[in-house]
Amino acid sequence: MQRVMIYLHGFLSSPLSVKANQMRAYMTEYHPDITLHVPQLANFPAMALQQACDLARRYQGHELAFVGSSMGGFLATHLSQRFGGKAVLINPAVHPHLLLQGMLGEHHNPYTDERFVLTPEHVQELKALDITDIASPHKLWVLLQRGDETLDYRLAQALYQHCPMTIEKGGSHAFDGFERYLADISAFVWEKSQ
């Protein structure tokens, strides 16, 4: 059965981010037999989730795994619960509609050079997708750094409290030293569930 990993970047990011490039390089060198997708997601989270679901749907019947950073972690949680498969969440966004409520207006994605406007309607779409319960906590591994300057790690610690979790002192929203976990991420997502 074909193994497929989908890496989901965060808000205002892209497949060209440092972590995405590290994941791509690691998988190419150590797991060339696994199909890795790192899609460019829409700037609007509800649209990004639809894109990610469409991609996962193409591989139903295969072994799926997800890795997501920040908003991508929020999306990866949805995909793991909807399509099965394990996921690793890196400083995941929790209740992201609350964060984006304070970010309405024009934005610029520095990777894609796209300019777009975040509206109250986009925030409402995101609120409707809010996650308050984790159906299969053993399928999610959460990586958090307390020094995250964008998200309060304690929100993720609370929501994902029954999941395997690693919390480091210091760090940043980018999750400093992500490359240290690449081998463990691969081992976790492909380990057979008990």
N, C-alpha and C positions, 0 to 999 in steps of 0.2 A: 504494500500500500504506500502510495506517495506521501511523503511528509512535506508540509507546507507551513512556513512561518511568515506571519504578516507583522511588520514593524510599523507602528503608528506614531507619527511625530506629533508634537504639541501645537498649540495655538501660536500663530506667527512664526512657524518653523517650516521645515521642508525635508525631503529625502537627502538634502545636502548638509544636514546638521552633523555636528561632530559625532554624536552617539550613533546616528544612522550609518555614517561612514565606518565607524568602528565595528558595528554589527555586520555590515556588508563584507568588510575585509576579513573578519573572523570566520564568517560562514563560508566564504569563498575558499579560504585556506584549509579549514578543518572539517567542513561539512558540505562539500560540493554536490553531494547527492540530494541535499534538501533544497527545495525551491524556496527562495526568499523574495518576498514582495515588500517594497518600501514605497508605497504610493504617495503621490502628491495629493494631499487632502485639501478640500475646499476650506476657505477661511471661515465659513459659517459652520459651527459645530454640528447642527442637525443634518446639514448637507454632507458633512464629513462622515458622520455615522452611516448615512445611507450609502455613500461610496464604499466604505469599509465593509458593510453588510453585503453589498453587491459582489465585492471581491471574494469574500468568504463563501458566499453561496455558490460561486463557480467551482469551489473545491469541496463541497459537501461530499461525504463518502471517503475523503482522504483524511489523514491525520493532520489536524490543524493545531497550530500554536500561535500565540499572540504576544507581542512585546509592545508596551506603550509608555510614552513619557508624557507627564503632565496631562494635558487634555487627551493625549493619546492613551494614557492609562485609564481614563474615564471610558473612552471608546472601547479599549481592549476588555474592560470588565463586561460591558454590554455584549461584545462578541463571544467571549468565553461562555457567558450564561446562555446565549442564544444558540450557538453552534457547537458547544462542547469544546474540548481542548483546553489546555492549560494556558495561563497567561502570567507574564511578569510585568509588574507595574512599577514604574520609576517615578518617584515623587508625584503620584497621581493626583489629578484635580478631583476634589470632592465638593459636591454641590456647586459646580462651576457657574451656574446661573447667578449666584450671589457675587462671585468675582467679576463676571462680565457686566453685571448691572452697573458697576462703577467704571466701566470702560466703554460706554456708549460713544458713538461718534466715528470719526475717520481714523483709519489705521493704515499702516504701511508694512507689508511683509518684506523684510530686508533680503530674504533669500530669493523670492520670486519677483520682487519689485512691484507687486500688485498693490493697488490702493483700493480700499473698500470701506463701507460704512456699516458699523454694527448698530442695529436698531433695537428698540424695546421688543419688537416682534421676534427677533432672533433669540433674545434672552428668554422670552416666554416659551419658544420651541424647546430651548435647552432645559427649562424648568420642568417641562412635561416629561423629559427623559431622566429626571433625577433618580439616583440610586439610593435607596434607603435600607436595602436588605441584600445580603450576599447568599445566593442559593447553594453554591458549592465552594465553600471557603478553602478546601484542600487543593483546589485547582488554581489558586492565585498565590503568587509570591510577591510581597510588597517590599520594595527597596526605598527607604526614606533617609533623608539627611536633615538633621535638626536645623542646620544653617540655611535652609531653603528660604530665600528672601521674598519669594512670590506667594507661596502657599504655606499655611500653617500645618506642619506635619502631623499635629495632634488630631486634626480632622480625619486624616487617613488612618491614623492609629486607631481611632474609635470605630470608624466604619468597617475597617478590615480586621478588627480585633481577633477574629477566629482564624485568620489566614496565617500561613507561614510569613514571617516578617523579619526584616533586618533594618535596624535603626542605627545610624552612625551619628556621632557628634560632628559638629561643624558641617563643612560641605556647602552646597549651594543648590539652587533650583535646577541647574544643569546636571546635578549629581556628579560631583568630582570623583574621578577615578573609576568611572563606569567600566572601563576596559578590564578591571580586576574581576568582574563578575561574568564575563562572556561565557567562559567554560561552564560555570555553575548554572547560568541561565539555560544553556542548551541541555545540560543534564536534567534540570528540573522539568522542562516542558516535554521532554521525550521519555521521562521515567514513567513507567506504567503505574496508573493509579491503583491503589489497593482496594 
